[in-house]
Amino acid sequence: SSDYWNNIEIEKNKEWYIENGDFEKCLEYLNKNLTKEYLSSEKYIINFSNKRKLKIADLASGIGWTSTLISKLDIVEEVHAVEISKHRIGKLFEECIKMLDGRKDKIFRYLGSFYDLKFEDKSLDILYLSQAFHHADAPLKLLIECDRVLKNNGRIILVGEHFISTKLIIRRFIYNLIKKKQINFNFFEMFPPDPVSGDHYYRVSDYVFMFKSLGYSLTYEKMNNGNCIYIADKE
């Protein structure tokens, strides 16, 4: 899906295309859809600090709105933003720092893939992924790379993950049965990934399996908008 995220003509039609310094539409979108999720996740950064300064990586950072908000926390020493889209990590990111009055001196930007992080082993306290993890085609590969750069007793925070309830699974089964005349009990066939944006769909049990297979404890918080925050601690 990297072609989609790097298509600047498509990006120009989105709310977060702020190259011209017109922030109103982007701010309205963030406040309506995403800011509440970030604020709900912020406590999982703050309560992890234990009075030490944190080094955080914001993976698939987009235009950098989460990186910018994280940079404003006093307990944060450095924010390392990794993004595959050249125009997002470039000019749009710079405009975002202005829009949200971020701490530019704390923020470091990298154009690249979250499968191949250029950080040293065990060098980061927290890895933060907002609206990002479910875009990974190879989630276990991503987690293995995250585990490599995360300090012992570090934390991974996933924000904006789809919450697939039992009720939703039943509805999808009935829809397939009635509309498509299909009887299908395979979850991943019932909820296939989006071929354009790269969205993937996982159950809570899938997140638990992936993280516990790497030795992490996992808790989650369900949001009112139907999304979920996952907090994974390295044991």
C-alpha positions, 0 to 999 in steps of 0.5 A, spaced: 500 500 500 506 504 499 504 507 492 497 509 495 500 513 501 505 516 496 500 518 491 501 526 492 495 527 488 490 523 492 493 526 498 492 533 496 484 531 497 485 529 504 484 533 510 491 533 513 494 536 506 496 542 510 502 544 505 499 551 504 498 552 511 491 552 511 490 548 518 482 549 519 480 543 516 485 538 519 484 541 526 477 540 525 478 533 522 483 531 528 478 534 533 472 530 531 476 523 529 483 522 532 484 527 538 480 523 543 484 517 542 491 520 543 488 523 549 486 517 552 493 513 550 497 519 553 496 516 560 500 510 558 506 514 556 505 518 563 504 513 567 510 509 564 515 514 565 517 513 573 520 520 573 525 518 567 526 522 561 523 517 555 525 516 548 519 514 544 519 512 536 512 514 533 512 509 527 508 510 521 507 517 524 504 520 518 504 528 518 506 527 525 501 530 529 502 524 534 509 526 534 508 533 535 503 532 541 508 527 544 514 532 544 510 537 548 510 532 554 515 534 559 517 527 561 519 526 553 526 527 551 526 525 544 521 523 539 523 519 533 518 519 527 518 514 522 514 514 516 514 511 509 511 517 505 516 522 503 511 528 503 508 527 509 515 526 513 517 532 509 513 539 508 507 536 511 510 534 518 514 541 518 507 544 517 504 540 523 509 542 528 507 549 527 500 547 527 500 544 534 506 548 537 510 542 538 517 542 540 521 541 534 528 540 538 525 534 541 523 531 534 527 527 529 524 524 522 526 518 518 523 516 511 523 509 511 519 502 513 517 500 520 520 493 518 527 496 518 528 501 523 535 504 523 535 504 531 540 501 535 538 494 539 534 496 546 535 503 545 527 506 546 523 506 551 516 506 548 514 505 541 507 508 539 503 506 533 497 510 531 492 508 526 498 504 524 499 497 526 493 494 522 496 496 516 502 491 517 502 486 511 507 482 516 505 484 523 509 479 527 515 481 522 513 488 525 513 486 532 520 482 532 523 489 529 519 493 534 522 488 540 529 489 537 529 496 538 525 496 545 529 496 551 527 491 557 521 493 560 519 497 554 512 498 552 508 498 545 502 502 545 497 501 539 492 506 538 486 506 533 486 499 532 479 496 529 475 492 535 472 486 532 466 484 537 463 477 537 456 481 534 460 484 528 462 477 526 455 474 527 453 480 523 458 479 517 456 471 517 449 473 516 450 478 511 455 473 507 449 467 508 444 472 505 447 476 500 452 472 498 449 465 499 456 463 502 457 459 509 464 461 511 467 460 518 474 463 517 475 470 520 480 472 515 476 470 509 470 474 512 474 480 514 479 480 508 484 486 508 483 492 504 487 492 497 488 499 497 489 502 504 492 496 507 487 495 513 487 488 516 482 486 521 484 482 527 480 480 534 483 481 541 485 474 541 489 475 535 493 481 538 494 477 545 497 471 541 502 475 537 504 479 543 504 473 548 508 469 543 514 474 544 513 475 551 509 481 552 503 482 557 497 485 554 491 490 556 487 494 552 482 499 552 475 500 548 474 506 545 467 509 544 468 510 537 469 502 536 476 502 536 481 500 541 488 502 544 492 496 546 498 496 551 503 491 551 509 491 556 515 487 555 517 482 560 
